[in-house]
Amino acid sequence: MNGTNAQAADSDTRWNKVCGRDDLVAHSGVVALLDGAQIALFYLPGEQGDGQVFALENRDPRSGANVIGRGLIGNLAGKLVVAAPLYKQHFGLEDGVCVEAPTERLKVWRARLREGDVEVRVG
């Protein structure tokens, strides 16, 4: 295997399948397990193609409850966010930062749709 193929194979091993594309709900969240941790997956379908998937920590930092996957998706000043169900704080889908309290944040993972699967990058 040459260097380019070895790098491609290595990068693919860092992506973990967490569910199928059909398990997602458009404009909403679902929860999956990744290495024993709960992650919230949010799916925004595109007009052409598969759309975008965002993966965030499911645990609300204020309440400690695993509820982020039940939050509502919205847009605040051009930033895609999810509103936490209990205290209604807004977290960026791309960076996990809380709009109202930037010192609070959710862990985020890169996510993608690939051949009918939802994959999340680990590491």
Phi, psi and omega in degrees: 000130180281174185301320181294315179294323179296320178294319179296317179296319179297317181292327178290331180289344180276350179264127179248132174288129179247336176189180177267157177305323182290347177279345181279154176240125182301136177059032182208177181246152170226160182246139178225166176257136176226111182052040177083356179256145177279131174235144176263127179251128179242131185244123175243104182293149178263160177293328176229132179088198188278334184094202184236147173236135178241140180238121180229158174302137182276345184276121177289122183293335180280314184265336185081000181275147177274083187227358185302324179298345178264003182286164179265137178274140178207190181223119176244114179051042178084003180253126176288129184223164168239134178269122179296135186296328187274306184253001173064018174288154185251129179245135177296133178292330183273327186238350178075003183282136178284127181296317184282332182219085186303344177284344175269138178206157174257145173293141178237152175232151171287139180226154179208160171259130182213115176051046177084001180245156171257123180241142178239135181275130179251137176102000000 
